[in-house]
Every structure is written in C-alpha cells, then in structure tokens.
C-alpha cells in the first residue's frame, strides 16, 4: 500500500477492503435512514456501512439473509463488513456463497480478491480480479484492488495507473483518491497529493483515515 512514514508511525489502520458502496459514499455519518432503509435490513445494512458501523451492518445483513437466503448482494456486503471486522475466513465464505448464487457476479470475485490480498497471496488475488474484469471490464473495484496490490509490491506507477482507471469510471471513489494521493506523495508530487487527498476529505470527512490525512495535508502546506 502507499503509506508515507508519518502514517506508519501513527499506526493508522488502512481500510483496503471497503466496498463499492462506501468507497464512493463514505463519511456520511449523519445520514438519516429512509423509511425503506428503516424497515429493510439489507438497505439498513448498506446505510450502516456508509457510517463505518461494521458490526451493526453485519447484523443487518444477517437478518437480510435470514429473510432471503438467495440474496447474493447481502452475502457480498456481509463479507465486506466481515473483512472490516477482520473476520477474513468468514468473509471468504460469504463471497463464495454470493458466487454460488450467481457465478457471473463480478463483485463476488472482487471480494475473494480482497481476502487473498489480506493473506498476501497476490497471484490468486490477480486471478480473481481478472475473472471480475472478464465479466465487467470497467469494474471500478477491480481497478482499485489491483492498485492496492501494486502498492504492496512497491510498483508506484502501476498503482497510480490503476487508481486513475478506477477514477475514470467512478470519479467519486473516495478511497481511490486516498490511495492515489498517497502514491503521488511517494512519487514526490505534492501538487497532486494535495488535489486527491483534499478530494478524499470532501467525499469521506469522517473516514477512519481522515485525521491522519488532515495532518499530512497540513505538513504539505507549510
């Protein structure tokens, strides 16, 4: 991953497994649930993910799956919540279940790739992302997760290109702005670091990484 030394010293937990939903919609901790969200456990789970309330989100998806055991998206997003809770093996079970329900569900392969990234098995992760892109060539999450892999491999330019492709498809992908901003920091491009990290804070002001980002931006502006 693309982490400057100041972040490593701060021991910030970087959320590399954020789902498509709250990668683009993160930070809205004050969002009010609609009537549908308040009564539908799946919609409620999505709203809770946006607020980084992973335990509560998982509980909501548990209810959604109990109501509909064939709800592939509920399995995927419960897997995403479990990844954030560091329940990696259980997350893999959920991602695999989503694919048993629909073998053409691209996000299911992205989810499995996240597990392999967590396990540092980048070859298998890339295989899963290739499967996702065979189904959806412009899937933004596949581009994003490839960028994460390149970060681990210290391939800064390849990572930047992957995050750029992600942002071409989904310009409001908060964590793509976050990661490309850190990649530009490592590439000694403070101008582009500022652009992308400022955008990250606009999209995800309440994200777990937000305070660390604010400190980094403050140091760059001095």
C-alpha positions as CSV (number, residue, x, y, z in Angstrom):
1,X,0.0,0.0,0.0
2,X,1.0,3.6,-0.4
3,X,1.7,4.8,3.1
4,X,4.1,7.6,4.0
5,X,6.3,7.1,7.1
6,X,4.2,9.5,9.1
7,X,1.2,7.2,8.6
8,X,3.2,4.2,9.6
9,X,4.3,5.9,12.8
10,X,0.7,6.8,13.6
11,X,-0.3,3.1,13.2
12,X,-3.4,4.0,11.2
13,X,-5.5,1.1,10.1
14,X,-5.9,1.5,6.4
15,X,-9.2,0.1,5.1
16,X,-8.3,-1.6,1.9
17,X,-11.4,-3.7,1.7
18,X,-14.1,-1.0,1.5
19,X,-16.9,-2.0,-0.8
20,X,-18.1,-0.2,-3.9
21,X,-20.9,1.3,-1.9
22,X,-19.0,3.2,0.8
23,X,-15.8,3.8,-1.2
24,X,-17.9,6.3,-3.1
25,X,-20.3,7.3,-0.4
26,X,-18.1,7.2,2.8
27,X,-18.3,9.6,5.6
28,X,-21.9,10.4,5.8
29,X,-22.2,9.6,9.5
30,X,-25.2,11.9,9.9
31,X,-27.2,10.4,7.1
32,X,-30.8,9.7,8.0
33,X,-32.4,6.4,7.1
34,X,-35.2,6.5,4.7
35,X,-38.5,4.7,5.5
36,X,-37.4,1.8,3.3
37,X,-34.0,1.6,4.9
38,X,-35.5,1.6,8.4
39,X,-37.7,-1.4,7.6
40,X,-35.5,-3.4,5.1
41,X,-32.5,-5.0,6.9
42,X,-30.5,-5.0,3.6
43,X,-31.0,-1.3,3.0
44,X,-30.3,-0.6,6.6
45,X,-27.0,-2.6,6.4
46,X,-25.9,-0.5,3.4
47,X,-26.7,2.7,5.3
48,X,-24.7,1.4,8.3
49,X,-21.7,0.6,6.1
50,X,-21.7,4.2,4.9
51,X,-21.3,5.2,8.5
52,X,-18.4,2.7,9.1
53,X,-20.6,0.8,11.6
54,X,-19.4,-2.6,10.5
55,X,-20.7,-4.7,13.4
56,X,-24.2,-3.3,13.1
57,X,-24.1,-3.6,9.3
58,X,-23.2,-7.3,9.6
59,X,-26.1,-7.9,12.0
60,X,-28.5,-6.2,9.5
61,X,-27.2,-8.4,6.6
62,X,-27.6,-11.4,8.9
63,X,-31.3,-10.5,9.0
64,X,-31.5,-9.9,5.3
65,X,-30.0,-13.3,4.6
66,X,-32.4,-15.0,7.0
67,X,-35.3,-13.3,5.2
68,X,-33.8,-14.2,1.7
69,X,-31.1,-16.9,1.7
70,X,-30.6,-16.3,-2.1
71,X,-29.7,-12.6,-1.6
72,X,-26.3,-12.6,-3.3
73,X,-25.7,-8.9,-2.6
74,X,-26.4,-9.3,1.1
75,X,-23.8,-12.1,1.2
76,X,-21.3,-9.9,-0.6
77,X,-21.8,-6.9,1.7
78,X,-21.8,-9.0,4.8
79,X,-18.5,-10.3,3.6
80,X,-17.3,-6.8,3.2
81,X,-18.4,-5.9,6.7
82,X,-16.6,-9.0,8.0
83,X,-13.4,-8.0,6.2
84,X,-13.5,-4.7,8.0
85,X,-14.0,-6.6,11.3
86,X,-11.0,-8.8,10.4
87,X,-13.2,-11.9,10.1
88,X,-11.4,-12.9,7.0
89,X,-12.3,-16.6,6.8
90,X,-16.0,-15.9,7.3
91,X,-15.8,-13.2,4.7
92,X,-14.5,-15.7,2.2
93,X,-17.4,-18.0,2.9
94,X,-19.8,-15.1,2.2
95,X,-18.1,-14.1,-1.1
96,X,-18.1,-17.7,-2.2
97,X,-21.7,-18.0,-1.4
98,X,-22.5,-15.0,-3.5
99,X,-20.8,-16.7,-6.4
100,X,-22.7,-20.0,-5.8
101,X,-25.9,-18.0,-6.2
102,X,-24.6,-16.2,-9.3
103,X,-21.3,-17.3,-10.9
104,X,-21.4,-14.2,-13.1
105,X,-21.5,-11.8,-10.1
106,X,-18.3,-9.7,-10.6
107,X,-18.2,-8.3,-7.1
108,X,-18.1,-11.8,-5.7
109,X,-14.7,-12.3,-7.4
110,X,-13.6,-8.8,-6.2
111,X,-14.5,-9.9,-2.7
112,X,-12.4,-13.1,-2.9
113,X,-9.5,-11.0,-4.2
114,X,-9.7,-8.8,-1.1
115,X,-9.3,-11.9,1.0
116,X,-6.3,-13.0,-1.0
117,X,-4.8,-9.5,-0.7
118,X,-5.3,-9.7,3.1
119,X,-3.4,-13.1,3.0
120,X,-0.7,-11.5,0.8
121,X,-1.4,-14.0,-1.9
122,X,-1.3,-11.5,-4.8
123,X,-1.2,-14.1,-7.6
124,X,-4.5,-15.5,-6.6
125,X,-5.9,-12.1,-6.0
126,X,-5.0,-11.0,-9.5
127,X,-6.6,-14.2,-10.8
128,X,-9.9,-13.3,-9.1
129,X,-9.7,-9.7,-10.4
130,X,-9.2,-10.9,-13.9
131,X,-12.3,-13.0,-13.6
132,X,-14.2,-9.9,-12.4
133,X,-13.0,-7.9,-15.4
134,X,-13.9,-10.7,-17.8
135,X,-17.5,-10.1,-16.7
136,X,-17.2,-6.3,-16.2
137,X,-14.2,-4.9,-18.0
138,X,-14.7,-1.5,-16.4
139,X,-15.5,-2.6,-12.8
140,X,-14.0,0.2,-10.7
141,X,-13.4,-2.1,-7.7
142,X,-11.3,-4.4,-9.8
143,X,-9.1,-1.5,-10.8
144,X,-9.0,-0.3,-7.2
145,X,-7.9,-3.6,-5.8
146,X,-5.2,-4.0,-8.5
147,X,-3.9,-0.7,-7.4
148,X,-3.7,-1.9,-3.8
149,X,-1.7,-5.0,-4.9
150,X,0.7,-2.8,-6.8
151,X,1.1,-0.7,-3.7
152,X,2.1,-3.8,-1.7
153,X,4.6,-4.7,-4.5
154,X,6.0,-1.2,-4.4
155,X,5.1,-0.6,-8.0
156,X,4.1,3.0,-7.6
157,X,3.5,3.9,-11.2
158,X,1.4,0.8,-11.9
159,X,-0.6,1.6,-8.8
160,X,-1.2,5.2,-10.0
161,X,-2.4,4.0,-13.4
162,X,-4.9,1.5,-11.8
163,X,-6.3,4.2,-9.5
164,X,-6.6,6.5,-12.4
165,X,-8.6,3.9,-14.3
166,X,-10.8,3.5,-11.2
167,X,-11.5,7.2,-11.1
168,X,-12.3,7.4,-14.8
169,X,-15.1,5.0,-14.1
170,X,-16.1,6.3,-10.7
171,X,-14.8,9.9,-10.1
172,X,-16.3,10.0,-6.6
173,X,-14.5,6.8,-5.4
174,X,-13.2,8.2,-2.1
175,X,-10.5,5.6,-1.4
176,X,-9.1,5.7,-4.9
177,X,-8.5,9.4,-4.3
178,X,-6.9,8.4,-0.9
179,X,-4.6,5.8,-2.3
180,X,-3.6,7.7,-5.4
181,X,-2.9,10.7,-3.2
182,X,-0.5,8.7,-1.1
183,X,1.1,7.2,-4.2
184,X,1.8,10.7,-5.5
185,X,3.2,11.5,-2.1
186,X,5.7,8.7,-2.6
187,X,6.4,9.9,-6.1
188,X,7.2,13.3,-4.7
189,X,4.3,15.1,-6.4
190,X,2.9,17.3,-3.6
191,X,0.7,19.2,-6.0
192,X,-1.2,16.0,-7.0
193,X,-1.1,14.7,-3.4
194,X,-3.0,17.8,-2.3
195,X,-5.6,17.5,-5.1
196,X,-6.5,13.9,-4.3
197,X,-6.3,13.9,-0.6
198,X,-8.4,17.1,-0.4
199,X,-11.0,15.3,-2.6
200,X,-10.9,12.3,-0.3
201,X,-11.7,14.5,2.7
202,X,-14.7,16.1,0.8
203,X,-16.0,12.6,0.0
204,X,-15.2,10.9,3.3
205,X,-14.8,13.5,6.1
206,X,-15.5,11.0,8.8
207,X,-13.4,8.2,7.5
208,X,-11.0,6.4,9.9
209,X,-8.1,7.9,8.0
210,X,-9.4,11.4,7.8
211,X,-7.4,12.9,10.8
212,X,-4.2,11.4,9.6
213,X,-4.8,12.9,6.1
214,X,-5.6,16.3,7.6
215,X,-2.2,16.2,9.4
216,X,-0.4,15.2,6.2
217,X,-2.0,18.0,4.2
218,X,-1.2,20.5,6.9
219,X,2.5,19.5,6.7
220,X,2.5,19.8,2.9
221,X,1.0,23.3,3.0
222,X,3.7,24.6,5.3
